[in-house]
Amino acid sequence: MTNNYEILFIVPKSIDASQYSELSNKITTTIKDKFNSELSKFEKWAERKLAYTINNHSDGTYYIIETKCNAECINEIEKILSFEKASVLRFLIDKK
Amino acid sequence: MAERKEYDRRKQPRKKPSKLLEGNVDINYKNVELLQNFITERKKIAPRRMTGNSASQQRIISREIKKARHMALLPYTVNHK
C-alpha cells in the first residue's frame, strides 16, 4: 500500500556541497531505484535562522521531499536521515 | 449593586471571532506566519478563550505548532539556550 508523504529536513549551512549531494543521491536512489516509487518533489524550501540552536548551529537550509511510496521505503529513508547526524540536524516525516 | 453587575456581565457577548478566516485556510506547520498568531508572548500555545478558535481548529493548530517547534520554525520558550 502506498501513501503520500512529505519529508522536511534541515541541513546546516556550513555543510560541503559534496556531502549534501551524496545524501541527496542516497535518498533519490532509494526512492526511485530501490523501491520504484514516485518522487514528485525534491527541492530547497527555505534558508532561515533556526528558532533555537541545534548542535550549536543557528542557521539551516530546509529541503522538502514529496513522494508516494510504501512504508518499507519510508522506514529506509528514516534510517538514512537519522544515521546522517553530521549533515541532517532535524527531520520530519508527515503523512498526507 | 452586586446583582446588577452580574446581570450586565451575562449580557456581554463572550465569543470573539477566530483569527482564522472562514473556509479552507491551509493550517500547516510550514505556514509559520499564520501559526504565530496563535502563540502567546511567552511562546506558549494560546488558549481558545484568547483566539476564539473552534475545538477542531484548536486541535489542528496545536498539532501543527508542535511540528513547527520540532523543526525549529517556532521556539519552545523565550529563553532557549
Backbone of each chain as nested JSON, in Angstrom:
{
  "chains": [
    {"id": "A", "residues": [
      {"number": 1, "name": "MET", "atoms": {"N": [0.831, -1.198, 0.0], "CA": [0.0, 0.0, 0.0], "C": [0.87, 1.255, 0.0]}},
      {"number": 2, "name": "THR", "atoms": {"N": [0.539, 2.198, -0.842], "CA": [1.343, 3.42, -0.894], "C": [0.587, 4.6, -0.306]}},
      {"number": 3, "name": "ASN", "atoms": {"N": [1.352, 5.512, 0.225], "CA": [0.788, 6.733, 0.793], "C": [1.569, 7.931, 0.294]}},
      {"number": 4, "name": "ASN", "atoms": {"N": [0.971, 9.098, 0.435], "CA": [1.696, 10.323, 0.118], "C": [2.407, 10.814, 1.366]}},
      {"number": 5, "name": "TYR", "atoms": {"N": [3.692, 11.058, 1.238], "CA": [4.474, 11.538, 2.365], "C": [5.156, 12.846, 2.003]}},
      {"number": 6, "name": "GLU", "atoms": {"N": [5.358, 13.635, 3.05], "CA": [6.128, 14.86, 2.887], "C": [7.25, 14.794, 3.908]}},
      {"number": 7, "name": "ILE", "atoms": {"N": [8.461, 14.988, 3.45], "CA": [9.614, 14.928, 4.345], "C": [10.314, 16.274, 4.32]}},
      {"number": 8, "name": "LEU", "atoms": {"N": [10.521, 16.838, 5.499], "CA": [11.245, 18.104, 5.61], "C": [12.474, 17.834, 6.452]}},
      {"number": 9, "name": "PHE", "atoms": {"N": [13.643, 18.272, 6.0], "CA": [14.827, 18.1, 6.837], "C": [15.729, 19.328, 6.791]}},
      {"number": 10, "name": "ILE", "atoms": {"N": [16.49, 19.507, 7.86], "CA": [17.361, 20.676, 7.994], "C": [18.813, 20.243, 7.83]}},
      {"number": 11, "name": "VAL", "atoms": {"N": [19.493, 20.964, 6.962], "CA": [20.915, 20.731, 6.73], "C": [21.642, 21.976, 7.215]}},
      {"number": 12, "name": "PRO", "atoms": {"N": [22.749, 21.832, 7.965], "CA": [23.455, 23.037, 8.414], "C": [24.008, 23.822, 7.241]}},
      {"number": 13, "name": "LYS", "atoms": {"N": [24.132, 25.127, 7.436], "CA": [24.584, 25.983, 6.331], "C": [26.037, 25.688, 5.957]}},
      {"number": 14, "name": "SER", "atoms": {"N": [26.809, 25.201, 6.936], "CA": [28.246, 25.043, 6.733], "C": [28.624, 23.754, 5.998]}},
      {"number": 15, "name": "ILE", "atoms": {"N": [27.631, 22.959, 5.6], "CA": [27.918, 21.651, 5.023], "C": [28.58, 21.785, 3.637]}},
      {"number": 16, "name": "ASP", "atoms": {"N": [29.457, 20.824, 3.286], "CA": [30.076, 20.792, 1.951], "C": [29.027, 20.44, 0.911]}},
      {"number": 17, "name": "ALA", "atoms": {"N": [29.256, 20.935, -0.299], "CA": [28.336, 20.599, -1.393], "C": [28.396, 19.108, -1.704]}},
      {"number": 18, "name": "SER", "atoms": {"N": [29.593, 18.534, -1.605], "CA": [29.743, 17.113, -1.938], "C": [29.02, 16.244, -0.912]}},
      {"number": 19, "name": "GLN", "atoms": {"N": [29.106, 16.661, 0.343], "CA": [28.452, 15.897, 1.413], "C": [26.936, 15.899, 1.234]}},
      {"number": 20, "name": "TYR", "atoms": {"N": [26.432, 17.074, 0.817], "CA": [24.996, 17.162, 0.595], "C": [24.56, 16.363, -0.621]}},
      {"number": 21, "name": "SER", "atoms": {"N": [25.344, 16.432, -1.699], "CA": [24.928, 15.716, -2.912], "C": [24.955, 14.211, -2.679]}},
      {"number": 22, "name": "GLU", "atoms": {"N": [25.896, 13.767, -1.852], "CA": [25.94, 12.338, -1.501], "C": [24.647, 11.914, -0.809]}},
      {"number": 23, "name": "LEU", "atoms": {"N": [24.227, 12.776, 0.125], "CA": [22.992, 12.482, 0.868], "C": [21.771, 12.492, -0.042]}},
      {"number": 24, "name": "SER", "atoms": {"N": [21.686, 13.513, -0.912], "CA": [20.502, 13.602, -1.764], "C": [20.479, 12.464, -2.787]}},
      {"number": 25, "name": "ASN", "atoms": {"N": [21.679, 12.066, -3.256], "CA": [21.733, 10.918, -4.163], "C": [21.223, 9.663, -3.487]}},
      {"number": 26, "name": "LYS", "atoms": {"N": [21.652, 9.486, -2.25], "CA": [21.248, 8.294, -1.497], "C": [19.728, 8.226, -1.383]}},
      {"number": 27, "name": "ILE", "atoms": {"N": [19.116, 9.39, -1.103], "CA": [17.667, 9.406, -0.926], "C": [16.957, 9.159, -2.251]}},
      {"number": 28, "name": "THR", "atoms": {"N": [17.397, 9.851, -3.298], "CA": [16.718, 9.68, -4.586], "C": [16.85, 8.26, -5.106]}},
      {"number": 29, "name": "THR", "atoms": {"N": [18.049, 7.665, -4.975], "CA": [18.194, 6.291, -5.477], "C": [17.346, 5.326, -4.662]}},
      {"number": 30, "name": "THR", "atoms": {"N": [17.241, 5.583, -3.355], "CA": [16.406, 4.695, -2.539], "C": [14.958, 4.741, -3.002]}},
      {"number": 31, "name": "ILE", "atoms": {"N": [14.463, 5.957, -3.218], "CA": [13.053, 6.073, -3.605], "C": [12.839, 5.573, -5.026]}},
      {"number": 32, "name": "LYS", "atoms": {"N": [13.659, 6.07, -5.955], "CA": [13.39, 5.806, -7.366], "C": [13.805, 4.398, -7.792]}},
      {"number": 33, "name": "ASP", "atoms": {"N": [15.059, 4.013, -7.444], "CA": [15.582, 2.754, -7.984], "C": [15.25, 1.563, -7.096]}},
      {"number": 34, "name": "LYS", "atoms": {"N": [15.488, 1.728, -5.801], "CA": [15.314, 0.573, -4.927], "C": [13.84, 0.206, -4.761]}},
      {"number": 35, "name": "PHE", "atoms": {"N": [12.981, 1.217, -4.642], "CA": [11.564, 0.917, -4.403], "C": [10.661, 1.277, -5.575]}},
      {"number": 36, "name": "ASN", "atoms": {"N": [11.249, 1.798, -6.652], "CA": [10.48, 2.141, -7.848], "C": [9.281, 3.037, -7.545]}},
      {"number": 37, "name": "SER", "atoms": {"N": [9.516, 4.02, -6.684], "CA": [8.403, 4.871, -6.271], "C": [8.506, 6.244, -6.913]}},
      {"number": 38, "name": "GLU", "atoms": {"N": [7.425, 6.961, -6.743], "CA": [7.303, 8.268, -7.375], "C": [7.885, 9.346, -6.469]}},
      {"number": 39, "name": "LEU", "atoms": {"N": [8.782, 10.157, -7.032], "CA": [9.359, 11.277, -6.287], "C": [8.879, 12.553, -6.96]}},
      {"number": 40, "name": "SER", "atoms": {"N": [7.842, 13.173, -6.397], "CA": [7.23, 14.292, -7.114], "C": [7.912, 15.621, -6.815]}},
      {"number": 41, "name": "LYS", "atoms": {"N": [8.621, 15.697, -5.707], "CA": [9.25, 16.977, -5.373], "C": [10.489, 16.73, -4.538]}},
      {"number": 42, "name": "PHE", "atoms": {"N": [11.58, 17.371, -4.903], "CA": [12.769, 17.365, -4.058], "C": [13.451, 18.701, -4.287]}},
      {"number": 43, "name": "GLU", "atoms": {"N": [13.225, 19.63, -3.404], "CA": [13.791, 20.953, -3.631], "C": [14.106, 21.666, -2.325]}},
      {"number": 44, "name": "LYS", "atoms": {"N": [14.83, 22.779, -2.498], "CA": [15.154, 23.614, -1.353], "C": [13.902, 24.383, -0.973]}},
      {"number": 45, "name": "TRP", "atoms": {"N": [13.541, 24.348, 0.302], "CA": [12.333, 25.049, 0.726], "C": [12.671, 26.447, 1.232]}},
      {"number": 46, "name": "ALA", "atoms": {"N": [13.644, 26.53, 2.114], "CA": [13.997, 27.84, 2.66], "C": [15.38, 27.792, 3.281]}},
      {"number": 47, "name": "GLU", "atoms": {"N": [15.911, 28.988, 3.455], "CA": [17.158, 29.131, 4.184], "C": [16.831, 30.097, 5.305]}},
      {"number": 48, "name": "ARG", "atoms": {"N": [16.914, 29.646, 6.546], "CA": [16.48, 30.557, 7.598], "C": [17.209, 30.343, 8.902]}},
      {"number": 49, "name": "LYS", "atoms": {"N": [17.056, 31.335, 9.76], "CA": [17.611, 31.247, 11.098], "C": [16.755, 30.274, 11.893]}},
      {"number": 50, "name": "LEU", "atoms": {"N": [17.377, 29.39, 12.636], "CA": [16.612, 28.446, 13.444], "C": [16.05, 29.17, 14.666]}},
      {"number": 51, "name": "ALA", "atoms": {"N": [14.9, 28.709, 15.129], "CA": [14.264, 29.344, 16.287], "C": [15.075, 29.118, 17.559]}},
      {"number": 52, "name": "TYR", "atoms": {"N": [15.873, 28.061, 17.584], "CA": [16.78, 27.795, 18.697], "C": [17.955, 27.027, 18.124]}},
      {"number": 53, "name": "THR", "atoms": {"N": [19.077, 27.071, 18.826], "CA": [20.262, 26.415, 18.273], "C": [20.157, 24.901, 18.402]}},
      {"number": 54, "name": "ILE", "atoms": {"N": [20.57, 24.192, 17.35], "CA": [20.626, 22.739, 17.367], "C": [22.077, 22.352, 17.128]}},
      {"number": 55, "name": "ASN", "atoms": {"N": [22.679, 21.633, 18.06], "CA": [24.103, 21.259, 17.991], "C": [24.986, 22.455, 17.627]}},
      {"number": 56, "name": "ASN", "atoms": {"N": [24.721, 23.571, 18.26], "CA": [25.476, 24.805, 18.046], "C": [25.334, 25.396, 16.649]}},
      {"number": 57, "name": "HIS", "atoms": {"N": [24.334, 24.97, 15.895], "CA": [24.07, 25.599, 14.606], "C": [22.899, 26.551, 14.781]}},
      {"number": 58, "name": "SER", "atoms": {"N": [23.069, 27.787, 14.253], "CA": [21.952, 28.72, 14.379], "C": [21.276, 29.008, 13.042]}},
      {"number": 59, "name": "ASP", "atoms": {"N": [21.875, 28.55, 11.945], "CA": [21.248, 28.715, 10.634], "C": [21.11, 27.348, 9.978]}},
      {"number": 60, "name": "GLY", "atoms": {"N": [20.139, 27.264, 9.112], "CA": [19.955, 25.992, 8.426], "C": [19.283, 26.163, 7.091]}},
      {"number": 61, "name": "THR", "atoms": {"N": [19.447, 25.156, 6.253], "CA": [18.766, 25.115, 4.969], "C": [17.745, 23.989, 5.014]}},
      {"number": 62, "name": "TYR", "atoms": {"N": [16.52, 24.334, 4.642], "CA": [15.45, 23.337, 4.695], "C": [15.227, 22.756, 3.312]}},
      {"number": 63, "name": "TYR", "atoms": {"N": [15.127, 21.44, 3.244], "CA": [14.81, 20.771, 1.982], "C": [13.512, 20.004, 2.159]}},
      {"number": 64, "name": "ILE", "atoms": {"N": [12.747, 19.961, 1.071], "CA": [11.455, 19.291, 1.151], "C": [11.374, 18.197, 0.09]}},
      {"number": 65, "name": "ILE", "atoms": {"N": [10.808, 17.068, 0.484], "CA": [10.63, 15.942, -0.429], "C": [9.155, 15.57, -0.403]}},
      {"number": 66, "name": "GLU", "atoms": {"N": [8.589, 15.381, -1.564], "CA": [7.243, 14.821, -1.617], "C": [7.301, 13.541, -2.407]}},
      {"number": 67, "name": "THR", "atoms": {"N": [6.743, 12.487, -1.848], "CA": [6.854, 11.191, -2.501], "C": [5.613, 10.354, -2.248]}},
      {"number": 68, "name": "LYS", "atoms": {"N": [5.401, 9.423, -3.157], "CA": [4.317, 8.471, -2.977], "C": [4.969, 7.097, -2.906]}},
      {"number": 69, "name": "CYS", "atoms": {"N": [5.027, 6.529, -1.724], "CA": [5.716, 5.25, -1.61], "C": [5.117, 4.443, -0.46]}},
      {"number": 70, "name": "ASN", "atoms": {"N": [5.67, 3.254, -0.239], "CA": [5.121, 2.394, 0.809], "C": [5.901, 2.563, 2.117]}},
      {"number": 71, "name": "ALA", "atoms": {"N": [5.46, 1.864, 3.131], "CA": [6.024, 2.041, 4.469], "C": [7.481, 1.575, 4.544]}},
      {"number": 72, "name": "GLU", "atoms": {"N": [7.808, 0.503, 3.817], "CA": [9.187, -0.001, 3.832], "C": [10.162, 1.064, 3.357]}},
      {"number": 73, "name": "CYS", "atoms": {"N": [9.745, 1.732, 2.283], "CA": [10.584, 2.782, 1.703], "C": [10.787, 3.906, 2.702]}},
      {"number": 74, "name": "ILE", "atoms": {"N": [9.722, 4.289, 3.386], "CA": [9.812, 5.365, 4.371], "C": [10.714, 4.97, 5.542]}},
      {"number": 75, "name": "ASN", "atoms": {"N": [10.618, 3.702, 5.952], "CA": [11.499, 3.235, 7.027], "C": [12.958, 3.367, 6.628]}},
      {"number": 76, "name": "GLU", "atoms": {"N": [13.232, 3.027, 5.373], "CA": [14.608, 3.095, 4.868], "C": [15.109, 4.547, 4.861]}},
      {"number": 77, "name": "ILE", "atoms": {"N": [14.243, 5.446, 4.429], "CA": [14.631, 6.863, 4.384], "C": [14.828, 7.413, 5.79]}},
      {"number": 78, "name": "GLU", "atoms": {"N": [13.971, 6.977, 6.698], "CA": [14.107, 7.406, 8.09], "C": [15.464, 6.984, 8.644]}},
      {"number": 79, "name": "LYS", "atoms": {"N": [15.874, 5.763, 8.283], "CA": [17.175, 5.251, 8.713], "C": [18.301, 6.111, 8.165]}},
      {"number": 80, "name": "ILE", "atoms": {"N": [18.218, 6.404, 6.861], "CA": [19.266, 7.208, 6.225], "C": [19.386, 8.559, 6.924]}},
      {"number": 81, "name": "LEU", "atoms": {"N": [18.233, 9.217, 7.124], "CA": [18.253, 10.558, 7.711], "C": [18.745, 10.539, 9.15]}},
      {"number": 82, "name": "SER", "atoms": {"N": [18.401, 9.487, 9.897], "CA": [18.817, 9.5, 11.302], "C": [20.269, 9.065, 11.476]}},
      {"number": 83, "name": "PHE", "atoms": {"N": [20.836, 8.352, 10.489], "CA": [22.255, 7.99, 10.597], "C": [23.172, 9.14, 10.218]}},
      {"number": 84, "name": "GLU", "atoms": {"N": [22.655, 10.063, 9.381], "CA": [23.495, 11.168, 8.915], "C": [23.472, 12.299, 9.94]}},
      {"number": 85, "name": "LYS", "atoms": {"N": [24.034, 12.054, 11.102], "CA": [23.968, 13.046, 12.188], "C": [24.708, 14.327, 11.836]}},
      {"number": 86, "name": "ALA", "atoms": {"N": [25.781, 14.209, 11.019], "CA": [26.586, 15.394, 10.717], "C": [25.891, 16.309, 9.721]}},
      {"number": 87, "name": "SER", "atoms": {"N": [25.099, 15.749, 8.819], "CA": [24.532, 16.592, 7.764], "C": [23.024, 16.812, 7.885]}},
      {"number": 88, "name": "VAL", "atoms": {"N": [22.363, 16.116, 8.79], "CA": [20.937, 16.362, 8.988], "C": [20.7, 16.714, 10.452]}},
      {"number": 89, "name": "LEU", "atoms": {"N": [20.241, 17.95, 10.684], "CA": [20.008, 18.389, 12.066], "C": [18.693, 17.856, 12.6]}},
      {"number": 90, "name": "ARG", "atoms": {"N": [17.636, 17.982, 11.795], "CA": [16.303, 17.528, 12.191], "C": [15.575, 17.071, 10.944]}},
      {"number": 91, "name": "PHE", "atoms": {"N": [14.637, 16.155, 11.138], "CA": [13.767, 15.83, 10.006], "C": [12.381, 15.495, 10.512]}},
      {"number": 92, "name": "LEU", "atoms": {"N": [11.415, 15.629, 9.611], "CA": [10.027, 15.351, 9.962], "C": [9.369, 14.643, 8.788]}},
      {"number": 93, "name": "ILE", "atoms": {"N": [8.799, 13.494, 9.059], "CA": [8.082, 12.764, 8.017], "C": [6.599, 12.901, 8.294]}},
      {"number": 94, "name": "ASP", "atoms": {"N": [5.886, 13.44, 7.32], "CA": [4.49, 13.781, 7.516], "C": [3.661, 13.025, 6.497]}},
      {"number": 95, "name": "LYS", "atoms": {"N": [2.697, 12.263, 6.981], "CA": [1.814, 11.532, 6.076], "C": [0.646, 12.432, 5.707]}},
      {"number": 96, "name": "LYS", "atoms": {"N": [0.384, 12.492, 4.399], "CA": [-0.655, 13.434, 3.953], "C": [-2.017, 12.782, 3.92]}}
    ]},
    {"id": "B", "residues": [
      {"number": 1, "name": "MET", "atoms": {"N": [-26.497, 46.234, 44.011], "CA": [-25.308, 46.509, 43.2], "C": [-24.735, 45.232, 42.595]}},
      {"number": 2, "name": "ALA", "atoms": {"N": [-24.551, 44.266, 43.497], "CA": [-23.935, 43.022, 43.035], "C": [-24.8, 42.334, 41.995]}},
      {"number": 3, "name": "GLU", "atoms": {"N": [-26.084, 42.357, 42.215], "CA": [-26.988, 41.705, 41.268], "C": [-26.923, 42.373, 39.901]}},
      {"number": 4, "name": "ARG", "atoms": {"N": [-26.882, 43.682, 39.951], "CA": [-26.85, 44.459, 38.714], "C": [-25.606, 44.103, 37.891]}},
      {"number": 5, "name": "LYS", "atoms": {"N": [-24.482, 43.974, 38.582], "CA": [-23.212, 43.703, 37.916], "C": [-23.253, 42.345, 37.19]}},
      {"number": 6, "name": "GLU", "atoms": {"N": [-23.81, 41.364, 37.908], "CA": [-23.875, 40.024, 37.328], "C": [-24.738, 40.025, 36.065]}},
      {"number": 7, "name": "TYR", "atoms": {"N": [-25.828, 40.773, 36.149], "CA": [-26.734, 40.867, 35.009], "C": [-26.01, 41.45, 33.793]}},
      {"number": 8, "name": "ASP", "atoms": {"N": [-25.25, 42.532, 34.047], "CA": [-24.53, 43.169, 32.947], "C": [-23.533, 42.221, 32.303]}},
      {"number": 9, "name": "ARG", "atoms": {"N": [-22.844, 41.47, 33.151], "CA": [-21.804, 40.588, 32.642], "C": [-22.414, 39.515, 31.731]}},
      {"number": 10, "name": "ARG", "atoms": {"N": [-23.61, 39.06, 32.171], "CA": [-24.226, 37.997, 31.383], "C": [-24.63, 38.507, 29.993]}},
      {"number": 11, "name": "LYS", "atoms": {"N": [-24.951, 39.792, 29.94], "CA": [-25.406, 40.33, 28.659], "C": [-24.271, 40.554, 27.658]}},
      {"number": 12, "name": "GLN", "atoms": {"N": [-23.046, 40.613, 28.181], "CA": [-21.931, 40.914, 27.274], "C": [-21.649, 39.74, 26.346]}},
      {"number": 13, "name": "PRO", "atoms": {"N": [-21.366, 40.05, 25.106], "CA": [-21.013, 38.955, 24.204], "C": [-19.652, 38.387, 24.596]}},
      {"number": 14, "name": "ARG", "atoms": {"N": [-19.577, 37.077, 24.677], "CA": [-18.336, 36.46, 25.145], "C": [-17.49, 35.933, 23.991]}},
      {"number": 15, "name": "LYS", "atoms": {"N": [-18.166, 35.629, 22.887], "CA": [-17.426, 34.943, 21.836], "C": [-16.719, 35.936, 20.915]}},
      {"number": 16, "name": "LYS", "atoms": {"N": [-15.421, 35.746, 20.759], "CA": [-14.66, 36.541, 19.801], "C": [-14.498, 35.718, 18.539]}},
      {"number": 17, "name": "PRO", "atoms": {"N": [-14.531, 36.355, 17.381], "CA": [-14.328, 35.572, 16.164], "C": [-12.888, 35.08, 16.08]}},
      {"number": 18, "name": "SER", "atoms": {"N": [-12.731, 33.931, 15.483], "CA": [-11.402, 33.358, 15.339], "C": [-10.572, 34.21, 14.403]}},
      {"number": 19, "name": "LYS", "atoms": {"N": [-9.26, 34.177, 14.636], "CA": [-8.37, 34.88, 13.723], "C": [-8.262, 34.148, 12.396]}},
      {"number": 20, "name": "LEU", "atoms": {"N": [-8.708, 32.91, 12.385], "CA": [-8.723, 32.167, 11.13], "C": [-9.897, 32.658, 10.303]}},
      {"number": 21, "name": "LEU", "atoms": {"N": [-9.669, 32.838, 9.034], "CA": [-10.774, 33.187, 8.16], "C": [-11.623, 31.944, 7.986]}},
      {"number": 22, "name": "GLU", "atoms": {"N": [-12.897, 32.172, 7.718], "CA": [-13.764, 31.035, 7.446], "C": [-13.369, 30.41, 6.114]}},
      {"number": 23, "name": "GLY", "atoms": {"N": [-13.688, 29.134, 5.986], "CA": [-13.347, 28.45, 4.743], "C": [-12.08, 27.645, 4.894]}},
      {"number": 24, "name": "ASN", "atoms": {"N": [-11.468, 27.34, 3.783], "CA": [-10.321, 26.44, 3.864], "C": [-9.002, 27.201, 3.883]}},
      {"number": 25, "name": "VAL", "atoms": {"N": [-8.623, 27.654, 5.066], "CA": [-7.292, 28.197, 5.267], "C": [-6.373, 27.006, 5.475]}},
      {"number": 26, "name": "ASP", "atoms": {"N": [-5.213, 27.052, 4.859], "CA": [-4.285, 25.935, 4.953], "C": [-3.509, 26.038, 6.263]}},
      {"number": 27, "name": "ILE", "atoms": {"N": [-3.934, 25.271, 7.249], "CA": [-3.215, 25.249, 8.522], "C": [-2.135, 24.194, 8.4]}},
      {"number": 28, "name": "ASN", "atoms": {"N": [-0.897, 24.651, 8.385], "CA": [0.205, 23.777, 8.037], "C": [1.403, 24.192, 8.874]}},
      {"number": 29, "name": "TYR", "atoms": {"N": [2.224, 23.226, 9.284], "CA": [3.364, 23.592, 10.128], "C": [4.359, 24.483, 9.4]}},
      {"number": 30, "name": "LYS", "atoms": {"N": [4.308, 24.52, 8.061], "CA": [5.229, 25.355, 7.301], "C": [4.73, 26.789, 7.174]}},
      {"number": 31, "name": "ASN", "atoms": {"N": [3.446, 26.99, 7.506], "CA": [2.859, 28.328, 7.424], "C": [3.099, 29.061, 8.749]}},
      {"number": 32, "name": "VAL", "atoms": {"N": [4.343, 29.486, 8.941], "CA": [4.769, 29.993, 10.25], "C": [4.08, 31.307, 10.603]}},
      {"number": 33, "name": "GLU", "atoms": {"N": [3.868, 32.158, 9.596], "CA": [3.248, 33.467, 9.868], "C": [1.85, 33.285, 10.466]}},
      {"number": 34, "name": "LEU", "atoms": {"N": [1.121, 32.305, 9.942], "CA": [-0.226, 32.051, 10.459], "C": [-0.169, 31.53, 11.892]}},
      {"number": 35, "name": "LEU", "atoms": {"N": [0.712, 30.563, 12.128], "CA": [0.778, 29.95, 13.463], "C": [1.223, 30.943, 14.522]}},
      {"number": 36, "name": "GLN", "atoms": {"N": [2.004, 31.94, 14.095], "CA": [2.487, 32.926, 15.059], "C": [1.35, 33.711, 15.714]}},
      {"number": 37, "name": "ASN", "atoms": {"N": [0.187, 33.76, 15.044], "CA": [-0.977, 34.42, 15.647], "C": [-1.521, 33.642, 16.838]}},
      {"number": 38, "name": "PHE", "atoms": {"N": [-1.146, 32.389, 16.968], "CA": [-1.777, 31.533, 17.974], "C": [-0.829, 31.137, 19.093]}},
      {"number": 39, "name": "ILE", "atoms": {"N": [0.27, 31.876, 19.241], "CA": [1.126, 31.656, 20.401], "C": [1.212, 32.946, 21.208]}},
      {"number": 40, "name": "THR", "atoms": {"N": [1.432, 32.78, 22.511], "CA": [1.447, 33.947, 23.394], "C": [2.82, 34.608, 23.372]}},
      {"number": 41, "name": "GLU", "atoms": {"N": [2.932, 35.697, 24.125], "CA": [4.218, 36.385, 24.252], "C": [5.314, 35.445, 24.725]}},
      {"number": 42, "name": "ARG", "atoms": {"N": [4.927, 34.578, 25.637], "CA": [5.89, 33.629, 26.197], "C": [6.051, 32.37, 25.353]}},
      {"number": 43, "name": "LYS", "atoms": {"N": [5.503, 32.409, 24.152], "CA": [5.62, 31.328, 23.162], "C": [4.852, 30.068, 23.519]}},
      {"number": 44, "name": "LYS", "atoms": {"N": [3.902, 30.221, 24.413], "CA": [3.012, 29.094, 24.702], "C": [1.915, 29.058, 23.642]}},
      {"number": 45, "name": "ILE", "atoms": {"N": [1.269, 27.901, 23.515], "CA": [0.115, 27.812, 22.621], "C": [-1.035, 28.566, 23.279]}},
      {"number": 46, "name": "ALA", "atoms": {"N": [-1.634, 29.499, 22.555], "CA": [-2.681, 30.336, 23.143], "C": [-3.957, 29.529, 23.357]}},
      {"number": 47, "name": "PRO", "atoms": {"N": [-4.645, 29.767, 24.479], "CA": [-5.889, 29.044, 24.738], "C": [-7.012, 29.527, 23.831]}},
      {"number": 48, "name": "ARG", "atoms": {"N": [-8.025, 28.719, 23.712], "CA": [-9.15, 29.046, 22.829], "C": [-9.848, 30.328, 23.253]}},
      {"number": 49, "name": "ARG", "atoms": {"N": [-9.871, 30.6, 24.563], "CA": [-10.562, 31.804, 25.026], "C": [-9.865, 33.067, 24.542]}},
      {"number": 50, "name": "MET", "atoms": {"N": [-8.587, 32.954, 24.156], "CA": [-7.884, 34.113, 23.612], "C": [-8.043, 34.228, 22.103]}},
      {"number": 51, "name": "THR", "atoms": {"N": [-8.107, 33.098, 21.432], "CA": [-8.077, 33.142, 19.971], "C": [-9.447, 33.008, 19.339]}},
      {"number": 52, "name": "GLY", "atoms": {"N": [-10.413, 32.433, 20.065], "CA": [-11.729, 32.231, 19.508], "C": [-11.817, 31.099, 18.508]}},
      {"number": 53, "name": "ASN", "atoms": {"N": [-10.856, 30.177, 18.559], "CA": [-10.909, 29.027, 17.663], "C": [-12.0, 28.057, 18.087]}},
      {"number": 54, "name": "SER", "atoms": {"N": [-12.483, 27.279, 17.112], "CA": [-13.361, 26.183, 17.473], "C": [-12.5, 25.031, 17.976]}},
      {"number": 55, "name": "ALA", "atoms": {"N": [-13.137, 24.05, 18.601], "CA": [-12.383, 22.945, 19.185], "C": [-11.571, 22.216, 18.127]}},
      {"number": 56, "name": "SER", "atoms": {"N": [-12.194, 22.006, 16.953], "CA": [-11.465, 21.241, 15.94], "C": [-10.314, 22.055, 15.356]}},
      {"number": 57, "name": "GLN", "atoms": {"N": [-10.535, 23.372, 15.22], "CA": [-9.433, 24.221, 14.747], "C": [-8.283, 24.211, 15.745]}},
      {"number": 58, "name": "GLN", "atoms": {"N": [-8.644, 24.275, 17.025], "CA": [-7.615, 24.322, 18.067], "C": [-6.766, 23.047, 18.081]}},
      {"number": 59, "name": "ARG", "atoms": {"N": [-7.426, 21.904, 17.867], "CA": [-6.681, 20.633, 17.815], "C": [-5.674, 20.645, 16.681]}},
      {"number": 60, "name": "ILE", "atoms": {"N": [-6.124, 21.097, 15.505], "CA": [-5.222, 21.118, 14.348], "C": [-4.072, 22.079, 14.607]}},
      {"number": 61, "name": "ILE", "atoms": {"N": [-4.403, 23.271, 15.119], "CA": [-3.376, 24.29, 15.319], "C": [-2.337, 23.842, 16.324]}},
      {"number": 62, "name": "SER", "atoms": {"N": [-2.788, 23.245, 17.436], "CA": [-1.79, 22.857, 18.436], "C": [-0.895, 21.754, 17.89]}},
      {"number": 63, "name": "ARG", "atoms": {"N": [-1.459, 20.868, 17.076], "CA": [-0.628, 19.807, 16.483], "C": [0.402, 20.406, 15.526]}},
      {"number": 64, "name": "GLU", "atoms": {"N": [-0.018, 21.347, 14.712], "CA": [0.903, 21.932, 13.73], "C": [1.969, 22.793, 14.408]}},
      {"number": 65, "name": "ILE", "atoms": {"N": [1.595, 23.471, 15.518], "CA": [2.598, 24.247, 16.25], "C": [3.671, 23.325, 16.803]}},
      {"number": 66, "name": "LYS", "atoms": {"N": [3.265, 22.154, 17.291], "CA": [4.244, 21.215, 17.853], "C": [5.192, 20.699, 16.78]}},
      {"number": 67, "name": "LYS", "atoms": {"N": [4.649, 20.479, 15.585], "CA": [5.524, 20.055, 14.475], "C": [6.508, 21.157, 14.125]}},
      {"number": 68, "name": "ALA", "atoms": {"N": [5.999, 22.401, 14.067], "CA": [6.857, 23.53, 13.713], "C": [7.947, 23.735, 14.757]}},
      {"number": 69, "name": "ARG", "atoms": {"N": [7.624, 23.478, 16.014], "CA": [8.64, 23.601, 17.063], "C": [9.744, 22.573, 16.887]}},
      {"number": 70, "name": "HIS", "atoms": {"N": [9.363, 21.359, 16.553], "CA": [10.359, 20.308, 16.348], "C": [11.333, 20.693, 15.241]}},
      {"number": 71, "name": "MET", "atoms": {"N": [10.807, 21.338, 14.194], "CA": [11.649, 21.71, 13.062], "C": [12.305, 23.078, 13.24]}},
      {"number": 72, "name": "ALA", "atoms": {"N": [12.301, 23.601, 14.449], "CA": [12.936, 24.89, 14.771], "C": [12.378, 26.051, 13.942]}},
      {"number": 73, "name": "LEU", "atoms": {"N": [11.115, 25.935, 13.548], "CA": [10.458, 27.05, 12.869], "C": [9.84, 27.988, 13.891]}},
      {"number": 74, "name": "LEU", "atoms": {"N": [9.458, 27.43, 15.038], "CA": [8.935, 28.213, 16.148], "C": [9.708, 27.808, 17.408]}},
      {"number": 75, "name": "PRO", "atoms": {"N": [9.88, 28.744, 18.341], "CA": [10.585, 28.398, 19.569], "C": [9.677, 27.661, 20.565]}},
      {"number": 76, "name": "TYR", "atoms": {"N": [10.293, 26.903, 21.458], "CA": [9.527, 26.268, 22.531], "C": [9.293, 27.267, 23.662]}},
      {"number": 77, "name": "THR", "atoms": {"N": [10.276, 28.148, 23.869], "CA": [10.241, 29.072, 25.002], "C": [10.991, 30.35, 24.636]}},
      {"number": 78, "name": "VAL", "atoms": {"N": [10.893, 31.371, 25.497], "CA": [11.613, 32.607, 25.193], "C": [13.085, 32.529, 25.56]}},
      {"number": 79, "name": "ASN", "atoms": {"N": [13.423, 31.717, 26.575], "CA": [14.851, 31.622, 26.901], "C": [15.445, 30.288, 26.496]}},
      {"number": 80, "name": "HIS", "atoms": {"N": [15.674, 30.147, 25.24], "CA": [16.363, 28.961, 24.737], "C": [17.848, 29.136, 24.939]}},
      {"number": 81, "name": "LYS", "atoms": {"N": [18.496, 28.099, 25.401], "CA": [19.972, 28.075, 25.381], "C": [20.447, 26.661, 25.473]}}
    ]}
  ]
}
